[in-house]
Amino acid sequence: MEAYGVNKSNRSEELKLPLALFAVKRNSKRRLLFDVSSREIRGVSSPVFPEATCAFENGGWLLMIRHKPLCFQEQIVFLVHPSSGRRLDLPAVHSCDKAFFVFYVDSHGAPLVVARIEIWSLVPTIHIACPGDVYWSVYQHDADPPRISRAMRRVHEPTCFADVALLGTQAICLDLNGEILVFDVTEMAWRRTVSCPEGSKQDANFLVASNGEVVLVSRSHTMENAFKFFKLEMEVLDWSPLSDWELDGTSWFLRKGQSFRVKEAGKRKVYTFDGPKQSTKSASESSNSAVKVTTYFSGTSGHDETLKSITNIYAYDLDDGTVEMVIPASIVTEARHWVQPGIFATPAK
């Protein structure tokens, strides 16, 4: 990876907040990185970037998706380590299959298992593959009726996943009907189901995995700057609101498919790529039509963002209720994602 146009001020200070990764032109080998703390923007370039978008990031690796040359019915899926340049290939997928992706890395940082979670399906469905495999293995949720909700048993109501998070080896999947389903990507098995907290099912919800726990961030579609935070107790499958002291000094970087929770001294903020009116509209559509939700979320997994979008970063202050546009002037992008700050660092020689 090559960095270009870098503002060299304060380069000795290690960035700790996630960076916004923008694709201004998806067919270009260049991408933009924006740091919300310093308000600096820089670029990175790589031969793997053209026509590819990022779907998930873990352990210094990016999962990228790209259309096959001269073939728009299949997409290439691969893992790339920007700092070292290593690449690991995965089986191709059909372009019409909209999905979220997560992948598990071992204690040495090597990717072991990749999960592709179908956004829309008749029953909850996950596809599993390892680097070097030639096909995806399919695992459908076939729990006994007493262990699955009535909404999930209705054959005529398809499953529509609104978000996903990875906690250790467990893929935590958020269903549009307000169900949380758990799949273990190493044991290849569906585990448990739990309902979302009362009063949050009609909101725009995000899953955030951090510090060994899962948090549901619920954003009201009736108020522009109203966020609620619930922690999932995995052992007993019960929700509890985050206390004020747990929210103090914490910032949230939200995006469907992968969100981050970061300690930021003296701050209580939520960063999103959606402005107040955008989020209100999407949440309203979510409660009315699974088809609209599927369309809205299909691009959030990083591989179907074909339309240009006027993009900014919005910082919601949880203390005073204000909303700030972080980038002085909005830019037009074709894809956007949060990534860890050290992922494009040059390895020490």
N, C-alpha and C positions, 0 to 999 in steps of 0.2 A: 504494500500500500504506500502511495506517495502522498505526502501532505503538500498543499500549495496555498498561497495567499494567507499565511498564518500571521495573526497579530502576536508578536513575540513578547508583549508585556506580561509580566507575572508568570512566565513559563515555568519558573522553578516551583511554583505552587501546584500541588497535585489537585486536579479537579475531582470533586467527590459527587456532585449531583449528576444525574443522567443527562445525556446530551440528546438533542433532537436531531435525528438523521433525516434529511430531506433529499428527495430525488426531484430536481427541477425538470430534467428531461430523462425519462427512464431509459432511453436508448443511448445515453451518454455514459462514459466510464467514470464520470465525476459525481460526487455527492457532497452535500453541505452538512456541516456539523455546527449546531448552535448551542452555546452554553448560556443557560438562563441566569447564572450567578454573575458572570463577568460581562454578559451581553456581547460576547465576541463570537464571530463566525469564521469558520475556516473550512477548507475543502480537503477531501481525500479522493484519490483516484485509484482504480483497479480494473484490470481486464475482466473481472467477474461481474462487474456492475451492469454493463449494457443489457437492457431488457430484463433485468433481474430486480426483484424486490425482497426486502427482509421480512421474514415471517416470525422469527423468534430468535432470542439471543440467550446464551448460557455458557458460563465458564470460558469466556473469551471467543466463543464460536458463534457464527451467524448461520441461520438456516435460510437459504436463498431459494427462490422459485423463479424459473424463467421458461418462456415458451421455447419449444424445440424449433430450430431453424426450418422454415418452410412447412411447418406442421403446427397448426393452431389448435389441434384436438388434444395434444399432450403437452405436459409441462415437465421440465427438468427440475429435480429437487436435489440440492447438494448442501453440504456443510463446508464453511470456509473459516479458517482462522486468520484474521487480518494481519496480526502481528508476525506470524511465521510464514503465511502464504499457503499453508497446507489446505488441501481440499479432499473431502470424502463424498463420494457419490451415493445416491439413494435411488430406489426405483422411481420411474416416471409416474405421473398421475394424470388423470383425465382433466382437461380444462374446465369441464362443466361441474366438476365436484368441488363445491365450496367447502373450505375446511379451515379450522385452526390447527396450528402445529405447536408441539412442545417436544423437548428432548432432554434426556437425562445424561449427565456426565458423571464419571467415577471420581474417586478421591484424587486422582492424578490429572483431572481435567479432560479426560478423553471421552468423547461422545459414545455412548453405548447403545441407547435405544431411542428411536424417534416415534412419536405418536401423532397420527393425523386424525383429528376429531371432526367428523362430518357435521357441518352446521345444520343441515336439514336432512332428515331421514325418517323413515316410518318408525324405526326403533333406534334408541341411542347406539351409535356405531363408531368404533375406533379401529383404525388401521395401524399396525405396528410393523416397523422394519428396522434393521440394523445397517450400519454402513457396509456396503459391499453386497447386500441382498439384491436379488433380482425381482422380487415381488413383495407386496404388502400382505400381511396376515390380518384377517378380519375378525373382530370380536364384537358381537352384538350383546346388548343388555337383555338377558333372558331370565331375570329374577322371578322367583315364585310370586304369585299374586299377592299373598299377605305382606311381602316385603317391598312392594312397589305401589306408588300412589295410584289413586283412581284415574287421575289425569293421564298418567303415563301408560295405563292399561288400555286406553281408548284407541283402538286401531285407526279410527278415522281422524284422529288428531295427531299429526306427525310431530316428531321432536324437532325443536328449533333451539339450538344452543346460542346464547347471547354472549358468553365469555368463557374463558378458561384460564387456569393458573396451575403452575407446577409447584408442588410442595414435596421436596425430596423425590421419591419415586412415584408419587401419587398425582395424577391429573385430576384437578378439581373442576368439574364442568357445571356451568350455570345454565339451566334450562329456562326457556321463556315463560313457562308456567310457574316458575318460582321454586323449582326443585334443584338441589345440589346433588350431583352424582359423582362418585369417586371411582377412578380406575387406576390400578397399580400397573405401571408400565413395565416393570421387571417381572412380576408374576403373571402378567397378561390376564388380569381378572378384574371384573367389576366388583366393587366392595360394598359400598353403602349408599343410602339415599337419605337426604334430609331436606326439609322445606326451608325456604328463606324466612327471615324474621317477619313477623306480622307488620303490615303497613309499608313494606318495601317492594312488594311484588309489582306495583304499578309504576315504580320509579325506574330511572336509568341506572342499572347496577353494574359495578365493576368488581372483579375479584383481584385481590393483591396478596401474593404469597411473600412473606418476609419474616426473618427471625424465627423460623420454625412454626409459623402460624398463618392462617388464612383470614383476611379481613374482607368483608363485603362493604364497599363504599356505595351508598345509595344516594342518588341525586334526584331531588324532587323535580317533577316536570311542571309544577305550578309556581315554584319560586326559583329565581335565577341563581341564587347563591345559598342554597340550603342542602347541606350534605350531612348524612348520618353514617356512622361507622360501627360495624358489628364484627366481633371476633368469634370465629367458629372454634369451639372446644372439640377437637377431633376425637378425644377418647369417649366423650358422652354424646357427641353430635348435638350440641346445644349452642345457641347464640347468646352473646352478652355484649352490651354496648361498650365501646371503648370509653374509658374515663378521661377527664380533662388532662390529667397528668400524662396519660399515654399519648394524647394528641399534641401536647406541648413539645416544641422543638422538632416537629415532624412535618415533612412535606410529602405530597402524593403526586405522582406523575401517572396520569390515567390515559389508557388507550385500550380499546378492545383487542384482545389477543395477548397483551403483555403490559402490565403496569408495575410501577415501582413505589416503594416506601423508603424514604431516606431521612436520616436525622439532619436537621438544619437549625442550628442554634438560634433561638429567639423568633422562629418563624412557625406559623401554622397556616400552610398554603396548600392549594390544590392546583396543579398545572394540567391543562388539557389542550388539545388542538381544536376543540369545539367552543365557539362562543355561546353566550347564554341563549340566543334565539335558536341556534343550531341544535343544542342539546334538548331544548324544550320540544322542538319539532320531532326529533328522532324518538324521544321517549313517548310522545303522543302516538306516533305511528306504531311503536312497539306494542302498545296496548290494544291496537285496533286490528292488526293484520300480521300474521306470521309471514306472509309473502313479502310484505314491506320490510320486515325485520331481516329476513334472509337477504334481501337485496341490499339493505343498509350495511349489514355486517359482513357481507361477502368480501368486501375489499379490505376489511380490517385484519385479515390474516396475511396480508401483504402480497397477494398474487393476483388481484383483480382490480387494481386501482387504475383503470384505463382513462378516467376523466380527469382533466386538470381541475385544480381546486385552489381558490384563494385561501392562503394558509397564514395563520398566526399562532402564537402561543398565548393562552389566557391564564393569568394567575389570579386565583380566587383566594382572597384573604379571609380566613375563617374567624378572625377576631373582629374586624370592622365591617365585613361584608362587601368590600369593594372588589371590583374586577379590573385588572390591568392587562392591556395588550403589550406583551413583553417585547416583541419585535417592532421597532419604530414604524416600519412600513411593511404591510403584508406582502408576501411573495406568492407566486403561482407555482404549485408543486403537483407532481403526479403520485407521490407516495411519501409517507411520513411515519416515523417510528421512534420510540425511546430506546437508547442503548447505554450501556455502562461506559463511564468516561475513559477507562483504560483500554478499551477494545481495539483502538487504532494506534496504540502506542508502539513505538519502534523498539524492538527487543534490544537489551544491552549486549554489547559485543565484548 
